[in-house]
Amino acid sequence: MKFYVLVKFITVPLLLLSIIISTISNASLIPEEWDEAKFNYLFENDPSFKESIEKIRGIIIHYDFSDEAWIQVKILFNVIFEKMGFTLDLLSKEQLSEFRKEVEYIASNIRLIELEKNVETPSVQMTPEQEITYALTFVPKVKQPDFDTVGNGLTNVFIDVHEQNIYGYLMTGYNIIEVSLVWNDEDYPNNPLLDWFYDGVRQTLYGRLQDIETFFIVVDRSTGLFSRASFIKIDCVRGLVYITFDGCYSSTQTWTQNNHYEAKKDRYLWDRTNEHPWMWVNTWNHMLGEDQNNAYSHVTYNTWSDFTLQYGNRMTTENTIQWLYEYTNEIIYQAP
C-alpha cells in the first residue's frame, strides 16, 4: 500500500509536468503572424527564394490539379516557408488537405489569355473628385463582428463611378459605382498554424496579405436612388494572364464557411440608412450579405461608415495595395 501511494504521488506530478512540457512545445510550433516585410525582403535579396516563387507562379498558370503537379508546388512552397521559419511538415494530414484546397482554389482562377476582350471606352463626365462626392451618398454601411476587426479591419475603400457604361456594357439610365473594400488581413478561423501558411499562399500568388472584395452599387439616374447591389466576378489582366476575383456575396453562409457567390440583390432586400445599404460581414473571408447570418448573442458589430474614399477601380486597388504585380486591364462578363 505504501509503495502504491508513493508511485501515485510521483506519477501524478510527472503526468502534469509532461502535459505542461507538451503544451509549451506545441505552442512553440505555432508561428506568429506572417511576416510580410520579411517575405518582401527575401523576394528582393534571396535569388533562390524569388526563383521558387516564380516557379510556383509558372506551374499555377498551367496547373492540371494532378497529384504530380501538387507535389511540385508543395516542394517549392516548402522552400519559401522554410526560409520564413516553418515548413508544411507541421501540418496534419487534414490541415495539409485544407491547405491544398486553398492553393487549388486560387489556381482555378489564374489562367492564360485565350482571346482579346472588349474593354470600356468610357464617356467621362465626372472628375475623380466629383465621383468621390457622388459615391458618398451610396457607399454601404459595413457591419463587421468586433472580434474580426482586431487585425482584419477595413483600411481602404476605393470607388469608381461608371456613367451608363461599364467595361463595354451599356446601362442606359443607370450609374454604377464600383466599390472595392480593403481589409487589413483575413484570418483562417480557429487555426493559427494553418492561417500562417494561408497568408504565405496569398502573398505568393496575389502579392498581398490584404483581402480585397469588390462589388457594384447600381443607381437609378432618374430618381437618384440606390437600385441594387451586384456581386459579380471580375478579371484583372497581368501580362498574358487573367486573375479572376470571384463575387463576394455570402448567401446564407455563416462565419466558418468561405465560398464566393455571385448575386444581384434589389433595393427592397436591403436595410438602409437613407441610400446607404447595410452590408453584413458573414464569413471569415469577408463575404457580404443583406442579412446577419450569425446569431451571435454575445458579439457586437462594428459599423464602418465614415469612409475616406479613394478613386480607383479593382485594377487600381490591386496596383496600389501590392507591388509584386502590375495589372493593366479589368474585365467583367455581365452587366451589374
N, C-alpha and C positions, 0 to 999 in steps of 0.2 A: 504493500500500500504506500509506504513512504517513497519507494522508487517510482511508483506511478505518479505521485504528486510532484516529485522533483522533475520528472520528464514533462509533465503537464505545464509546470511553471516555466520551464526552459523553452518548450515548443511554442507556446503562445507568443512570447515576445519575439522569437525568431521569425514566426509567421508574419507578425505585424511589420518587423523590420524588412522582410522580403517584399511585402506589399508596398512599403514606402519606397524602397530602392527601385522596384519595378515602375512605380508611378513617376519617380524622378527621371528614370531612364527613358520612359515613353514620352514624357514631357519634353525632354531634350531633343527628341526626334521630330517634334512639331516645329516647322520653320516659323520664323517671324514673318511679318508682311513681306511680300515680294519686293525686291529692291530694284525699282525702275531705273534709278540713276546708275547702279552697278551694271545692269544689263546694257544701257546705252554706252557706258564707258568701255565695256568689253567688246561691244559691237564695233566701236571705233578703233580699238587698240589691240585686240587679240585676233589675229588672222584666222586661227582655227575655229574660233567662236563664230566669227562672221561667216566663214565658209559653211559651217554646219547649218546656220540659219538659211543661207541662200540655197543650199541643197534641199532643205526641207521645203522651201517655197517652190522649188522646181518640181519636186515629187508631187506636191499637193495639187499643182495645176493639172497634172495628168493622172491623178490618183484613181486607182481602179478598185479600191475597197477590198483588195485581197489580203490574205494573211501575210503574204510576202512583202507587199507594199507597207503594211503596218509595221513589220519587223524593221524595215529600213528606216522608217520615220521614227520609231521608238529608239533605235540606236543613236540617231542624230540628236533627238531631244535629250537623251542622256548625256551627250557631250555638253550640251548647253546647261542642263540642270546641275551637272557635277561642278562646273565652273561657278555656278550660282550658289552651291553649297550642299545640294542633296541630289539623289537620283531616284528614278522610278522604282527601284528595288524596295523603297519604303512602303509602297502601296500594296494593299492586299489584292487578291485576285478580283474581288468585286470592285474595289476602287480603281484598279487598272482598267477594268472593263468600262467603267463610267468615264474615265479619262479618255479612252479610245473613242467612246461615243461623242465626246465633245470635239475632239480633233476631227472626226469624220463628218460631224455636222458642219463645221467651218469649211472642210474640204469640198463638201457638196455645193457650197455657194461660191466657189472660186473656179473659173473656167476660162479657156481661151476664147477670144472674139472669133465668131464664126461668120458674121456678116455685118455690114455697116448699118447703123441705126440712125433714124431721123433724130435730129436734135432741135431744140426750141430756137426759133428766131423771134425773140420777144419784141413786143411793141412797148418800149419803155415809156411810161408816163409819170412815174413817181421817182424821186431821188431816193437813195438809201435812207436818208433822214426822214423823208415823208413816209416811207414804208414802215419804219420802226414806229412812228407816231400812229399810223393806221392800225398796225398789228396790236398795239397796246390795248385796244378796245376788245380784242377777241382771244388773246392768249389764255390758255386754261389755267385754272387753279389746280395745282397738282398736290394730291394728298398722299403722303408717304408715311409709313409707320415710323415713329420716332426712333425705334431701335435700329432702323436701317439708315437713318441719317448720319449716324456716327461712322464716318469714313466713306459713306456712299451718298452723301448729299448732292444736290444739284449745284453745279459750279458755273455753267454757262447755258444760255438759251439763244439760239440763232434763229432768225426768221428771214424769209424771202417771199415777197408778195408777187404773185403771178396774176396779171390782169387779163382775164378771159382767155388765156392761152398758157398752157403749161407743158413744156417739153414736147411740143408738136400736137397736143390735144386741144382743140378749140372748145372753150366752155363759155359761150356767149351768155352774158348776163351775170357772170359769177367772177369774183376774185378768189384766188386760192392762196392761203397763207401756209407756206411750208415751215414747219416748226421742228427744230432739232434740239432735243434736251440732252445735255451732257452731265452725266453723273460721275462723281469722283472715282468710283470703282463699282464692281458688283461682287458680292461675296457668296461663294458656294455655301449653302446653308449647313450648319452643324458639323462642319468638317474642315478645320483649318489646314490640315495636310493637303487634302485634295484641292482646296482653294488656292494654295500656293502654286501647285502645278497648273491649275486652270489659268491663273494670272500669267504664268510663263507662256502658255499656248497663245493667249490673246496678244501678248506683246510681240511674240514671234511672228504671228500671222497677220495681225491687224496693225502692229506698230504702236499700240497704246494699251494702257490699262483701263482708261476711262470707258464707260458704257455710253453709247450714243443711240438714242431712239428718235426716229423721225416719223411724223405724221402730218396730215394736212387738214386745215380748217377751211371749209368752203363757206363763202359769204355771198348772200344774195345782194347784188348791186342795187336792185330796185327798192328794197326795203332797208338795206343796211343791217340785216340781221344774220346771225350765225345760222347756217342751214344744216350742215352736217360735219362730222369728223370722219376722216378717211384714213385707214391704216393699211397701206399697200406697200409691196416690196419695191425697193429701189436698187438699181445697179449703178455703181461708180466704176469708171474705167481708169485703169492704171496700165499704161503701155498697151500691150496686147491682151490684157487680162480684165475680165469682168469680176468684180466683187459684189455679190448680192447681199443686201441687208433686208431681211425679211420684215413683214409687217409686225407691229408691236402691240397688237390687240390681245388682251388677256383672255377673252371669252369668260368661261366660268372657273378658270383655274384658281387655285389657292397658292399660298406662299412657296411651298417646296416644289412646285411644278415650274417648267421653264420653256414650254412650247411657244412658238411665234405664230400668230394667226393674222389673217387679213380680214378686214370688215369695213363697211361703211355704215355709220350709225347716225340716224336723223336727229334733228334738233329736239324733238319731243322726248327722246330717251334720256336726255341729259339733265341732271340738276344744274342750275346755272346761277351765277350772280351777274345780273344784267346779261351781257352777251358772252360772259366767260364760262365755258363748261367746266364742271368739276370732273377731274380725272383721277381715279384711284390707282395707286401702285399696288397691284395684286400679287405679284410674284417677286422672287429674289432677284431676277434679271430684269426687273422694271417693265414688265408688260402692263399695259394700261387698260382701264375699262370704265364704264359708266356706273358700275355698282361696286360696293365694298364687299368683296367675296370672302374676306377673312373675318370670322365672327370673334374678334379679339375683345374680350370683356375688360382686359387689363392693359390694353395698348392704346395709347393716344396717337393721333396723326398730326404730323406737321403739314401745314398748308403753305406751299410755295406759291406766292402770287405777286410779290413785289419784284418782278424781274428787271434786271438791266439787260435789255435786248442788244444783240449784236447782229449785224447784217450778214447774211450768207445762207446758201442752201446746204444740203448734206455734203456735197463735194467740198465746199469751202470750210465747213465744220471739220471734216476729216483732215484737210490740209493745215488747219490752224492748230488742232489738238495734238497731232503727231508729226514727226519729221522724217520717218523712215521711208515714206512713200509720197509720191505726188500724183494726185488724181487729176484727170484732165477733162472728164465729161461725166454727166449724170443722166440716167435714163429711167423712165417708168414704162409700164406695159399696159396701163389702163388709165382712164381719166379718174381723178379723185372724186 
